[in-house]
Structure formats: structure tokens, C-alpha cells
Amino acid sequence: IARVQGRAVGAGVGLALACDLRVGADTASFRLPELALGVPPAWGGLLPRLISEVGAARVRELILTARVFDAQEALGLSVLHRAVPRDALDDAVMAWARPVLRRPASALRVTKAMFNSLTATTRLADTSVFDPELLAAVLTQQHRPG
């Protein structure tokens, strides 16, 4: 369960997306600034999950513009499942945690594995874009933010 308050930026957004359930303060903000910083978004295998959860067109817009979006938009994009007042975050987390913790561990593990398998991206990425030399060349180029 992700509990988001303050700013979730770059890999912080990815980390939240790695969680099954996501609740954020209604004052939280989100941003994917990697491209604006001159680097590709390379936070593990979470980009496919972001695309799956949010949709390719919206993810493309968020990455290309690197604009900040608020909790209400994150809710509409399914980056968050719930947005609550900051002082209600702990209660919202516990409202989800209590019933999940009562589930038999083995059934929960299998259910999560099945769900993850069924929702996995079915298109294979062109792994040539992840070539270490190519990424190193991108990272060593001079970049002027703007």
C-alpha cells in the first residue's frame, strides 16, 4: 500500500505504482521530470506498469512535458486509488491493510501472481533502446534544461 504525501517525483511515482493500492494526500503532487533533465525514464520495469495503469497517450504527455499534476488528476489517471486529507492518510492505509492482512497468505500470494500475470503488458519492448552504450551516450551529452 502506497501512502503518498508531499511530492512524488520520477522514481517516486514509479515506486508508488509498484504498490497494489495507492492513497495520497489531496495536497500531493506528481511529476515525471527525467526527460526534462536529459535522461530517459529508466526506473526499472515500472514504465510498462505506468502505461498499463494510466494509458500510453497520457503517459507520453506527462513524460514529454514533465509537468506537475495534482492529486485529483492522479486520481483520475489511476495513479492514485484514493485522495484524502493529509491527516486521514494513516486511517485510509489501515482501512485497506486490515482486510488484506486477514486473507490467507498463500491465497493472497497466488491471487496477486495471477493478477500480475493477467495484467502484464503483452507487447515486448525493443530491448535495443536499453543498450548500455546508447544510454551512456545519452547521459554524457550536454543538456541545458529549458
SULTA-V408538 format. One record per backbone hydrogen bond with DSSP energy under -0.5 kcal/mol. CO is the residue of the C=O (numbers start at 0). NH is the residue of the N-H. If there is no record, write none. Layout:
CO_NH + CO_NH
This chain:
1_3 + 1_22 + 2_4 + 3_24 + 5_28 + 6_8 + 7_30 + 8_11 + 9_12 + 9_13 + 10_14 + 11_15 + 12_16 + 13_17 + 15_18 + 20_1 + 21_80 + 21_81 + 22_3 + 23_83 + 24_27 + 27_70 + 28_7 + 29_68 + 30_9 + 30_32 + 32_36 + 33_36 + 33_38 + 34_37 + 39_41 + 41_43 + 42_45 + 43_46 + 44_48 + 45_49 + 46_50 + 47_51 + 48_52 + 49_53 + 49_54 + 50_54 + 54_58 + 55_59 + 56_60 + 57_61 + 58_62 + 59_63 + 60_64 + 61_65 + 68_29 + 69_73 + 70_74 + 71_75 + 72_76 + 73_77 + 73_78 + 73_79 + 74_77 + 81_23 + 83_25 + 84_87 + 85_88 + 87_91 + 88_92 + 89_93 + 90_94 + 91_95 + 92_95 + 92_96 + 93_97 + 94_98 + 95_99 + 96_100 + 97_101 + 99_102 + 103_107 + 104_108 + 105_109 + 106_110 + 107_111 + 108_112 + 109_113 + 110_114 + 111_115 + 112_116 + 113_117 + 114_118 + 115_119 + 116_119 + 124_126 + 125_128 + 126_129 + 127_130 + 130_134 + 131_135 + 132_136 + 133_137 + 134_138 + 135_139 + 136_140 + 137_140 + 142_144
